[in-house]
Amino acid sequence: MDLLSLPWWLLPTVLFVLPVLVALAVNRWRFHRTGVSQHLVLGLFVGACWIAALIVILQQLR
């Protein structure tokens, strides 16, 4: 499967949303609290933005 053939926004969205949902579920189930660390969310968002930028650049080079 060629990841560059997918829409450019799909992979970064999945890489951001899934870990946030897992962290929310674990915090709710294990620690009985709502929410996650703002640093975790910011780190995931920045990572997803970098991956999105790399995907767009690689698609343009193709």
Secondary structure as a PSIPRED ss2 file (coil, helix, strand):
# PSIPRED VFORMAT (PSIPRED V4.0)

   1 M C   1.000  0.000  0.000
   2 D C   1.000  0.000  0.000
   3 L H   0.000  1.000  0.000
   4 L H   0.000  1.000  0.000
   5 S H   0.000  1.000  0.000
   6 L C   1.000  0.000  0.000
   7 P C   1.000  0.000  0.000
   8 W C   1.000  0.000  0.000
   9 W C   1.000  0.000  0.000
  10 L H   0.000  1.000  0.000
  11 L H   0.000  1.000  0.000
  12 P H   0.000  1.000  0.000
  13 T H   0.000  1.000  0.000
  14 V H   0.000  1.000  0.000
  15 L H   0.000  1.000  0.000
  16 F H   0.000  1.000  0.000
  17 V H   0.000  1.000  0.000
  18 L H   0.000  1.000  0.000
  19 P H   0.000  1.000  0.000
  20 V H   0.000  1.000  0.000
  21 L H   0.000  1.000  0.000
  22 V H   0.000  1.000  0.000
  23 A H   0.000  1.000  0.000
  24 L H   0.000  1.000  0.000
  25 A H   0.000  1.000  0.000
  26 V H   0.000  1.000  0.000
  27 N H   0.000  1.000  0.000
  28 R H   0.000  1.000  0.000
  29 W H   0.000  1.000  0.000
  30 R H   0.000  1.000  0.000
  31 F C   1.000  0.000  0.000
  32 H C   1.000  0.000  0.000
  33 R C   1.000  0.000  0.000
  34 T C   1.000  0.000  0.000
  35 G C   1.000  0.000  0.000
  36 V C   1.000  0.000  0.000
  37 S C   1.000  0.000  0.000
  38 Q H   0.000  1.000  0.000
  39 H H   0.000  1.000  0.000
  40 L H   0.000  1.000  0.000
  41 V H   0.000  1.000  0.000
  42 L H   0.000  1.000  0.000
  43 G H   0.000  1.000  0.000
  44 L H   0.000  1.000  0.000
  45 F H   0.000  1.000  0.000
  46 V H   0.000  1.000  0.000
  47 G H   0.000  1.000  0.000
  48 A H   0.000  1.000  0.000
  49 C H   0.000  1.000  0.000
  50 W H   0.000  1.000  0.000
  51 I H   0.000  1.000  0.000
  52 A H   0.000  1.000  0.000
  53 A H   0.000  1.000  0.000
  54 L H   0.000  1.000  0.000
  55 I H   0.000  1.000  0.000
  56 V H   0.000  1.000  0.000
  57 I H   0.000  1.000  0.000
  58 L H   0.000  1.000  0.000
  59 Q H   0.000  1.000  0.000
  60 Q H   0.000  1.000  0.000
  61 L H   0.000  1.000  0.000
  62 R C   1.000  0.000  0.000
